[in-house]
Amino acid sequence: MTRYVIGRIGQALLVLWAAFTLSFILLQAMPGDAVLIKFLNPEFGLSADQVADIRAAYAVDSNIVVQYGNTLVNFLRGDFGYSLQAGVPVSAQLATNLPPTLRLAGLGFLAATLLAVFIAFLSSMAPFAWLRNAIQSLPSLFISVPVFWLAIMLIQIFSFRFRLVSVINPGPWESLVLPVATLAVPIAAPLAQILIRNIDEIRTRPFVAVARAKGASETRLLWRHVARNAILPTLTIAGVLFGELIAGAVVTETVFGLNGIGGLTEKAVGNQDLSVLQAVVVISAAAFVTINLAVDLAYPLLDPRLRNRSGAAA
């Protein structure tokens, strides 16, 4: 078990390092010079020597290997550098913009999980075959809907037409209703598909037939015997979908005008603020890796067969 945990943590650190390195190379390869774009503006009235001093202060003229080493060491210390456009530490911007994104992503993932479980179990408990087929087709419909289009449609229907949710000066929780729904629908689709497939497969297992022969009701079979075994394989896809959830949160925040990582990323891309972009990429990768690491470590705790196997291997 110890070797299993150490191995998974080592893989997570390797993925983080690869994400940092790849993002650094791609960002440095971007055309243009953010320092020159900003400070050569005639409104600043800076001379060529002053611009050169600014470039030296931001170390943009140093060797690429030196920049990589300094940036990596600073990231390990928790120093993400300074925003070129805002003139403040990137960590200060993240402290302001990250909590709204985490709140939106967390609520979106919770809503997606509840929706997926509702669809999966309703498709199993529906009394008519045509109704079960109709419910099972919902995930395919949900997964094909673009996030930005869904957000616009929700605004048009629930805000402008029925006036149920306001998007103009809404309250702190009211402002999350439509964004959470926008995130939950496409994420719930693959979760529901995997869960439905697992339920159908496990219901054919011999132990389910034995429990049914002993007089267990279909509801008890579903919740007591089938659900516990069907949910385990779904954890893997749930961890993978968290990365998509973060990407969807960026798009959703842009559509709804929320002050989160999405708005910060949009401005950083437009201004070529490399320090901010590097920090956003690394933070997103860290969240993705952490969720998947938690899923990997939870498997032996939830499935005794894996725990015994890892212990025997050790």
Secondary structure as UniProt FT lines:
FT   HELIX           2..28
FT   HELIX           34..39
FT   TURN            42..44
FT   HELIX           48..57
FT   TURN            58..59
FT   HELIX           64..76
FT   TURN            77..78
FT   TURN            84..86
FT   HELIX           90..125
FT   HELIX           129..136
FT   HELIX           138..143
FT   HELIX           147..154
FT   HELIX           155..161
FT   TURN            172..173
FT   HELIX           174..202
FT   TURN            203..204
FT   HELIX           206..213
FT   TURN            214..215
FT   HELIX           218..220
FT   HELIX           221..226
FT   HELIX           227..256
FT   HELIX           261..271
FT   HELIX           274..302
FT   HELIX           304..313
//
